[in-house]
Amino acid sequence: MIKNLPPNTVERLSNYRRKLITYPYLEKPFIHSHRLAHLLKINPAHVRRDLMLIGFTGDVHKGYDIEKLIIEIGKAIDCKDKQKVAFIGIGDLGRAVAEAFNHEDSKLEISATFRLSEEPKVQFPNVQCYNVSKMKQIIRKNGVEIVVLALPNADVKEITQLVIDAGVKGILNFTSVHLEVPEHIHVENFDMMSKLEKLSYFTNA
């Protein structure tokens, strides 16, 4: 893993890898920066700069070797061992993103899910679902480092404090609540309502 990469670079590298894994690279083993940028609808300069930061270069005429690039991105952004992730209150949305964890090279593993209801329902195959009353205990027991929050806003602050106390290091926040967390905890916010309102603005412009 390469330390101190810019956050936006790490996010784009993840996007490059997921796009390239599904790219027909057995027939087309090389790709140019402008082609990869076009596939992701970003500036080609971002691609070149990001790959320069991880020390990966391409052939002037052929472009980047896709198979090698996928490997080098993994070396740059993946932790050595699998990190365990827990989904809290995410419901059907969790099942929609489950496929991302099924890739054999993924360094993320769903360890547990939690629901607010008294009778939890299974969300993922072979992953136990618990009531949130057991959350602190299970997070500590399983060594969960990352949690995904998709809860009603009224419950977010209480649940956030519980996961902080349980020792998590990162939170993906699908709610619209601003989280107050210690500096050592990294938070990524994904406010679905603001994204929808942004889409509404541009589709009606």
Secondary structure, DSSP 8 states (H G I E B T S, - for coil): --TT--HHHHHHHHHHHHHHHTS-TTT--EE-HHHHHHHHTS-HHHHHHHHHHTT---BTTTBEEHHHHHHHHHHHH--SS-EEEEEES-THHHHHHGGGG-STT--EEEEEEEESSSS----STT--EEEGGGHHHHHHHHT--EEEE---HHHHHHHHHHHHHHT--EEEE-SSS-----TTSEEEE--HHHHHHHHHHHH--
